[in-house]
């Protein structure tokens, strides 16, 4: 009787799964009502007409500063800005994650501006003249176009951006007379200083200065323009401030954006995906801070600066930097791994989850989150992809130490235990979780390849290979489960509800349960308007799991399913209500544009759509996934495996023609049938 009811239950479950799949396949994603428009130069613009009021925020970073702009356009088309300027290397005591200084400036802090004697903003009473916002544009610099007067007599163009290499942010104004008679522009001189508490200031007191540049009064004839700026800066030497040239600073910012955009260019028939990829490259790469401990990539978000994490930096962003071609990105990646390596110890006590305050202290508040697996995974992939034997030799002691740490935490069921995961207890993770184990598995696979490249003893390579194979079996035994009618994974030993991180085996090349896992990910239980819910039945989402999932689904070969949701997600993030980058989470952090998530977005394409998997310092495999309706897709100016090269994919009958063209080298062409990955070796 028990067997009968068990079979009946399985039959019912299968029926429910089929019903769920039918619904998922017919799932109507929310209608995209774009607020922003993609421009021919790659920027996005919001032409302000209706659907007001609307508010958003964006972060922009340089080596010594981060500028967070919260902006709102009200029902009268009048803009309101709040600028929070963060100075990552100006710090207070005691040392901790958030001991940097930051100051906020609203519109009332600005110098007063007049046109023909009329105060521009704010409008204080009925009949006051104000400035009406016409458009806002984003592309590494936030630009606003405003109009004054009725009829319009003056056009005001604003540009907000961080300095590339100074503790300085700039808000530049250009007034242009668009009337047929002379107008007078007057801007008050402003200089305000605040100095931090001497006793709590680290090193010395820090002074933050808000100052106008090129203020005064000008008479503009029709067609003439006048520019002045407001600068927000920090210094420990306020008596000897160098002058600021806003024009040069803006040019330097433009050059830095161009430098980021030049390598690793995505070319497809989908302009939105191309643009979103380019935007993600900006956010992923700009958030690198020059600290006394060296270049440190930081997530940002008004909280996380001059500090590194085992997940954000070691796992998420550094493998992207290995293929990004960005000099500072690679300097920051190597520096991050070196910083973690300083905490290796003979007793195999856990490394810190985070190294903060320019490297002066650490954070261990969540215990072992699987950090060693994160670091080993990221560092081994980075070393192979970057393609430098010297760098790999530097990283190898850290990689092997982290692998040994994980091995020592394998339980009787053959899986690795950790106190928590990267969500640090926000959601249950049990004694052993799927994420930590999958990261450890992939790290073993990469370490075996890396060991061979470094010509280490063959027995070590074979040992890692055996350990990976056994762990894969144990992952299936321990985590494989039927949940909510899906033949997928439980996230930890007693988990009985769907979790977003069931996607992670796919990104690590474990496809045993891929079909049902993909169906579960895109089912109504997990997929929400903003991507994957962290847990079925919850509204909380973290973009990082959605980004991993989209990459993993492409790797598993479910191209059309992945592309449907990738196109939807990219359009929402680039042209929707909160733009133009991937976000961290909601409700926590209010969808901050943390930087490493943008690196994860780029990896959807490099590792998912193009299927790049490093196998050696000069070798890799490709498993390209050309979507239906596309006849081509290209990655131009790839900087990896010690070379520069292009990847071009074109349709060829039922297959794909894959061409790899190294700069100054011999072109390699192969045909991909969708089965065995193609192998490439660069000279």
N, C-alpha and C positions, 0 to 999 in steps of 0.2 A: 504493500500500500504506500509506504514511504517513497519507494522508487517511482511509483506511478505519479504521485503528486509532485515529485521532483522534476519528472519529465514534463508534467503539465505546466509547472512554473517556468521551465526553460522555454517551452513553446510559447507561453504568454509573453515572456520577456522578449523573445525573438520577434513576436508580433508587434510589441510596443516599440522595439527598436526600428522595425520597418516603418511603422507609422511616423515615428520621430524623424527618420531619414527622409521620408516623403515630404514631411513638413519642412525639414531643413533645406531640402533641394529646391523647394518652392519658396523658401523664406524670402520675403520681400524686405530687403534692407531699407532702412529709413531713407526717405527722399532727401537728396542733397540739394539744398537751396544755397548756392554759393553766395557769400558776401563779398569775396575778393575775386579779382580777375588776374589771370596770368598774362604778363606782358611779353612782347617779342624779345626784350632784352633779358628775360629770365626773372625779372622782379614780379612782385604781386602788388596790386593796387586796389584799395577800397574807394570807389567813387561814391561819395556820401549823398544819398538821395532820400531814402526812407528807412524803414525798419529801425527807428530810433526810439529811445536811446540805446547805445551799445557801448560796452566796455571790454577791454582786453589788456594784456600785459605781455611784454617781451623783454628778454635779457640779451645783452651784448657784452663781450668781454675782450680785454687785452691782457698783456703780461702783468700789469700792475693795478688793474681796475676792472670792476664789473658794473655795468649800468643797467638797472632794472627800471623800465618805463611802464607805469600803469596809466592807460589813457582811456578817456571816456568822451564820447560825443553825445550831447544831450539832445532833447527833442527840438531845440532851436538851432541845431547844427553848430553849437559852440563847443569847442574842445576844452577838456580839463585834464591836466597832466600832473602826475606825481613821479618824481625822479628819486630813486634810491641809489646812492653811489656807494659801492663797497670797495674798500681798499684792503686786499687780502694780506699784504705784507706789513701793514701797520696794525699792531696787535696790542691787546691789553692782557693783564694778569688777573687770575691765574690762567695758564695755558689750557685751552680746551678747543673743541671743534669750532666753536662760534666766537672765538676771542678776537676776531678781526673787528675793525671799526667800520661803521656804515652810517650814513646820514641821509635823511629824506628832505626833499625840497618840493613844496607845492607851488602852484602858480603865484600865490601871494608873496613868495620869496623873491620873485624876479624883479629886476629893475623896472620902474614904470616907463612905459613907452607911449608916445603921443604922435598922432598924425593931425597936422593943422590944429594943434592944441587940444585935441580930443583924446582922452585916455582910452587905450585899446582894451585892456582887460584888467580886472573883471568888470562886467557891466553891473553897476551898483544900484541903479534905479531905472524906472521906466523912462524910456527915451534916450538912455545912454547908448552910445555907439559901441558895438563890439565887433569881433572878428569871426567870420563864419567859415567853417572848415569845408573845403571842397573835396580833398582826397588825402589819403595816407598811403604811403608806399613803403614796402620792406624789401631789403636785399642786403643785409649786413649793416646798413645805415637806415635809420627810420627817418623818412622824409614826409613832411606835411605841407600841403598847399592850402592857404587861407586867403580870403578876400575881405577887404575893408570897404565900407561905405555903401550907400545906396543912392545912385548907381555906384558900382564898384570903381574905386579910384586907385587902390593900391593892392598889389598882390604880395603876399608874405610867404616866403618859402623857408621852412624850418628843417634843419638836419640835426639829429641827435646820434651821437656815436662815442665810443670809447677811444682813447689813445691806444695806439698799438703797443707802446713800450714805456709809457709814463703813468704815474698815479693821477690820471687826469681824464675827465669826461667833458664833452663839449656840446653845447646847444647853440647852433649857428642860425642867425636870422638874416634873410636877404629881402629887403623891401624894394619893389619895383613899381614905379609910377606908370599905371596903365590908363591914366586919364589924359585929357587934352590940355591940362593946365598944371602949373607948378604946385607941388605939395611940400610941406615941411615935416621932416621926421625928427623927432627928439627922443633921445634915450638917456635916462639918468645914469650917472656914474654910480657903481655899486661895488663895495668890497666888504665882505663880512667874514670874520674869523671866529673859529671856536677851537680851543685847545683842551685836550683830554687831561684827566686827573693825573698829576705827576706821580703820585704813589702807585697808581694802578697801570700806568703806561709801561709797556715793555720796551726797554732800551732807553727811550727818552719820551717826553711828551710829544704828542702828535697834533699837528694843526691842520684843520680842514678849512679851506678858503673857497668862498663863492665870489667870483669877480667878473665884472664886465670888461670886454675888450673892444676897443674902437667905438666907444659910446660917444655921445654928443649930439649936435644938431646939424642936419643937412637939408638943403633945399634941392629937391629933385625935379628936374624938368621932365616933360613927358618922355618915357622910354628909359630914363636913367634909373640906376639901382644903387643901393647902399647896403653894406653888410656889417653887422656887429655880432658879437658872440657872448655867451655866458659860459664861464669855465668853472668846473668843480674839481678841486685838486687837494691832495694831501701832501704834507711835507713835515720833516723834523727840523727844518731850517727856514722858518718863515721870513727871516731878515735878508735872505739871499736867494730870492726866487728868480729863476730864469724866466724870460718872457715867453709867451705862448703865441704861436702862429697857427690859428685855426685852419687856414687854408692848407698848410703843410700837413697838419694832423689829419685832415680829411683825406688828402691825397694818400697819405701813408696807410690809412684804413682801407681805402679802395684798393691799394696795391696788395695789402695783406689778403683781402677777400679774393682778389684775382689769383694770388699765389695758391690759395687753398683750392680754388676751383680748377686750376690748370691740369693737375694730374687726375687720373681715375675718373674720366668723364663717361657718364652713361648716355648712350644714344639708342633710343627705341622709337617706334611710331607713336608712343604715348607721351605727349608733352608734359602732362601732369606728373607722371612718374619721373621723367627726366628732371623736372624742376624740383620736385620734392627731394630727390637724391642730392641735387646740388645744394639745396638749403640745408639738408641734414649734414652735409660735409662742413658747412660753415660752423654750425653750432657744435658739432663734434670736435672741431679742431681749434676754434678760437679760445676755448676755455682752458688755456694753459698758462699758468702763472709762474713768473720768474721769482723764485724764493731763495733764501739763503741756503736752502737744502738742494738747490737745483730746480730745473723745470718740473712742475707738478701739475698734471691735469687735475681739474676739480669739477665736480658736478654743478656747482653754482646754486641757484635757487634761493639766494639770500642767506644760506646756511652753510654751504660746504665749499670752502676755499682753502688753498694752500694745504691741502690734505689729500690723501689717497685711501681707497678702499679695495679690499680683495675682490669685491664683485664689480663695482663701477669701472675701476681702472684695470686691475689685473685680468679680469674675465671678459668684460664687455668691450672696452674701447681699445686696449692695447693690440689685440689681434687685428683690429681694423687699421691701426696706425702702421702695421707692418706692410700693408698694401696701399696705404693712402698717398705715399710719396711726400708726406710733410716732414720737414726736417725737425721742427720743434716737437711734433707728435712722437717721432721716434726717440728723440732725446728724453722726453717725459716718460715714455714707456720703459726704456732701460733704467732710468732713474727710479721709477716706481719699484721695479723688481729688485734693484740693488737695496732700496730702503727696506723692503720686506726681508731680504736675505740677512740683514744685520741682526735680525731677531731669531735666526736659527740657533738651536741649542742642542747639546748632546743628550739631554733628557727627553727630547721630543715633546716639550710643552708647546701648546698651540701658539702660533704667530698671532699678533694683534689683528683684529678685523680692520683697523684703520690706523694710519699714522698721520697725526694732525699737527697744526701750529708750525708749519714750515719744516716739519720733521722733528720738532723738539719733544713731542710726547705722543702717547698712543691712546686709543680707545679700545677697550675690551668688554664693553658693557653687555654684549649679548653672548659672551662666551664663544665657543667654537661653532661658527655658522656653516661649517663645511669650507672654511676659508682656504685650507690647504689644497683641497680639490680644485677650488676656483683658481688659485695661483698656479698650480701645476698645469691645469688645462690651458690657461691663457698664455703662460710663459712658453710652454712647449709649442703651441701653435704659432706664437709670435716668432720664436727662434727659427722654426722651419720656414715660415713665410718670408721673414726679413732676409734670410739667405746669407747671413754672415757667420762664418765659422767662429770668428773671434767673439762675436756677441753671444753665440750659442755656448761657447766655453764658459763665459761669465755666468750665464743663466743656469747651466747644468747643475751645479751644486744645490741651488734653490729648488729646481724641479725634482731632483732625486730625493732631497730631504722631504719635500711635501708628499711625494708618493710613499715614502717609507712611513711618514706620520699616518697617512690614511690607511696603509696596510695594518698598522698596529691598532687601528680602531675597527677592524672587521669583527663582527660578532659571530656567534655560532651558526647563523644562517648564511654566512658568507657575504654580508653587505656591510658597508661602512656606517657607523653610528656617528652622529654629531648632535650637539646640544640643540641647535635650531637650524634655520636656513637663512637666505638673504632677507626674508621678511621679518626676522628677528623676533618671532613670537607673536606677530600681529595675527597670524593664523596658525593653527596647530601644525606641527611637523613631526611629532612622534620622536622615537629614539633613533630611527634611521629614515631618511627621506629620499625620494626619487631623484631630486635635483643633485644632491651631493654625490650620489652613486653614479649617475650618468656622467657628471663632470669628471669623476675619478676614472671612469671607464675610458673616456676619450683621451684623458691625459696619459693613460697607459699606452694607448694606441700610438699617440704622437711621440711619446717618450721612446718607444721601441724604434720608430723611424729615426728619431734624433740620435739615439745611441749608435745606430748604424752609421749615420753621417759623421759622427765624431770618432768613429773607429774604436769604440769602446769594446771590451771583451764580448764575444758573441753570446756568451751565456747570459749576460745582462739583458741583451736584446730579446733573447728567447724567454727569459724570465718575465719581462713585461708583457710579451705577447701571450704567454700562458695565463698570466694573471688577468689580462683583459678578457680573454676567452672565457675563463671561469666566472669572472664577475658578470659578464653578459648573461650567462646561464642563471646565476644567482639573482640577478635583477628580475628576470622573468619569473622565477619561482617565488620570490619574496613580494614583488610589487604587482605582478600580473593579476588582474582581477576583472570581474564583471561588475560594473557600477552603473546604476541608472539604466540598465539594459544595454550598455556598451561594453564590448570586449576590449578593455583598455587597461589602465593602471590605477591602483590606489596610491596616493601620495605618501602615505606612511602606514604602519602596520595595522592600525584600527580605522583607517579612513574609509568612509562609506558614502561620500558625496563627491561629485566631480570637481576636480581642481584644474585650474588653468595650466599648471606645470606638468600635466600629463603630456604636454607637447615636447618635453625636453629629450626623451629618447630619440625622437625623429631627428633633431639637430645633431645628435651624436652618432647617427648612422644605424640606429636600432629600429628596424622596420617590422618586427614580428607581429605587432598589433596595429600597424599603421592605418589600415583602412577604417577600422572602428574608432580608433583614436581621433582621426581626422573628422569623422562624422560627429563625434562627441564635441570636438572643439567648435565646430560650426553649427551645432544644434542650438535651439532656443534656451537650453539649460545654461549654456556658458556664454554664447555670443550676445553682446549687448550693443547699443548704439555706438559706444566708444571702443569696442573691441571686446576682449575676453574679460569676464568677471573673474576675480581671483578664485571664487568658490561659487558653485551653483546655489542660487537662491539669495545671493548677496549683490549689492550694487557697487561695492568697492572694485576698482580696477587699477592695475599697474600696467602701463604700456609695455614694460619689458617682457612680460609673458606673451602678449600679443605679437611682439616683434620676433621673439623666438619661435612662436608657433608658425607664423607666415614663412619664415625661413625653413623650418622643419618640414612643413607640408610640401614646399617646392622640392626640397631634397628627396622627399619620399616619392616624388613623381606625380603628385596630384595637382598638376599645373593649373588646370582651369578652375578648380575649386579655390586654390590659393589666389589666383589672379583676380577672381571676383571680389574677394575680401580685401586684397591688397589695394586694388583700385579704389574701393570704397574708403578704406582707412586713409589712404594718401590724400584723396580729395578732401576729406573731412579735416585733416590736420593742416593742409596747405591753403585751402580756400574757404574754410568754414567759419565758425564763430571764434575759435581760439587757434591762432596761427603764429608762425609758419613751421613749427617743429614738432616732433614727437614729444610726449609729455612724460612726467614721472607717474603720477597717481591721482586718484580722486576717491574719497574726499580729502585725504591727507595731502597737504601741499598745494591744493587748489590747482592741480595740473601745471606744476612748475615745468619749465623747459630745461630739465636737467640734461647735461651735455652728453653723457655716455649713452643715453637712449637713442640719440641721433646716430651714434656709431653702430648701434644694433640695427637701426633702419638700413644703413648702407650695407650691412652684412647680409640682409635679405637678398640683395642682388648679387654680391660677390660670391657668397657661399651657397645661396639658394637658387636664384635664377640661372647663374652661370656655373654653379656647382664646383667652385674652386676648392680643392682639398690639397694642402701641401703634403708632399711625400719625401722631399729632400731639399737641400739648399738651392738646387737648380731644377727641381722636378715637381710636378703636380699633376693631379688628374682633373678633368673637366666632365661634368654631367649636366650639360646645358638643357634648359627647358624652354624652348621657343613656344610662346603661347599661340593658340589658334588666332588667325587673323593677322599675325605678324609675319613678315617675310625676312626680317633682319633684327638683330640687336647687337650692339657693340659696347665694349669697354675699351676706351682709348687711353693711352698713356698710363698704363698700369705700371706701378713701381713696386716690384716684389721679386723675390728669388734672385736678388742682386742684379736685376736687369730692368730695362724699360721695354714694354711690349704692348701690342694691341691684341684684343680678342674680338674676332668678327664671327657671327653666327648667321647663316642664311639657310632658308628652306631648300631642301633638295629631295624632291619626291616625297616619300613617306618619312625621310630622315632629315638630318641637319648637317650642313657643311660647317665645320669649325676650323677657323684659320687663326693661327697664332703667329704674329709678325714681330720679332724682336727688333729693336732699333739697331741698325747696322748688322743684323744677322740674317739667317736664312729662314724664309717663311715655311711654316709647317701646316699642312692641311690634312684633316681627317674627317671621316664620316661617322656621325653619331646616330645609332639606331635606338637609343633609349634604354639600353641594357648595360653592358659592361662599360664603366667609366673610361674615357679616353686618357691615355698617358702622354705627357709632354715633358721633354727635357730640353732646357735651354743651354746653348753653348757657353 
